[in-house]
């Protein structure tokens, strides 16, 4: 081909791409996402074949290998594993039984809290003190608490429309309750599951023993059985609870963040990260929390590659390891980025479930926030309208040190805590269309951020 025509052809091709209006590109992103089932199949594999993938487990490593391959298949320019130190905790057996002269014996549905110590091999049997706050615990003091099992039974505040605020108002019973009770000599702790649901699925989650405090065994009880225990205590305040937990902490071990990258065309040293966490609670398939966020992030890579949308900045999909227990995956990612002097322009986290997409929250203010909120107009045709101020998420939070814009992907949130951290968080609870809409939203937002650079 003569040199001139080659030049002309290249010129025409470039003009054609540049002439593509953002709304056409966004439409093509949604069309592709809403008609492709790759992400849904990934979700099924991760939830069904790597169930139990707590940090430090063999299942977590299977999920690492699976998503590494999924990122290669999605067309990422490079894929690698980043070593992360993680805790190794195993659940073992768990049993709780009410023993009452009034109402006889009754078994309760419980789940040990993550990182909890176990009871003695034969279990422990003790009286139960029900409390609703740390103040109430302090008022009762050592005299009433020593040797007893403390039962934290403050429900989630159902009047709060923001279910995350409701969760946040109750979760300290789980994270700090065992430490607080231990200060007064409690033998163990039972926590009402931190959920809006009224059912028989206990919701686990991590507990954190404060430094210098004797760790005591701790488990969550289903909301239904929390009601039964509370009623039984009203009838017979002297009832006993037999508790057996054989959970155990082992030495820390090694796992991995999984990272797939598309090289930026003109600013390859600047990064936009999109991610979810690959680990999930061992009593759960972890579909909404957070295999969904992971497969959506892989899908972002696939969408860019499939549609030939080449971002100026490099785009990374990250499957963070160990969000649920000690957050080492997010910290490792930021530490390595800092070490290499990378510029991280923005990061989006998808860790609020896989319901219908609603919008994004931005950790920004003033004029910058206004500009970011103005991007909502591109999402009008897709019923995605909630562009508000707010945080990103715990895995991307360590990137704040690098001045990274923090963005949270926000789906509909009324049902999320029904599933969260429980055996009820299954693949079947995810709607394929809502999953696809989330991937498309994040890909579209990254595309717009990359163009406008707000
Ligand atoms: Zn999560």
Boltz pocket constraint, residues with backbone or C-beta under 6 A from the ligand:
constraints:
  - pocket:
      binder: B
      contacts: [[A, 277], [A, 288], [A, 289], [A, 290], [A, 323], [A, 351]]
      max_distance: 6.0
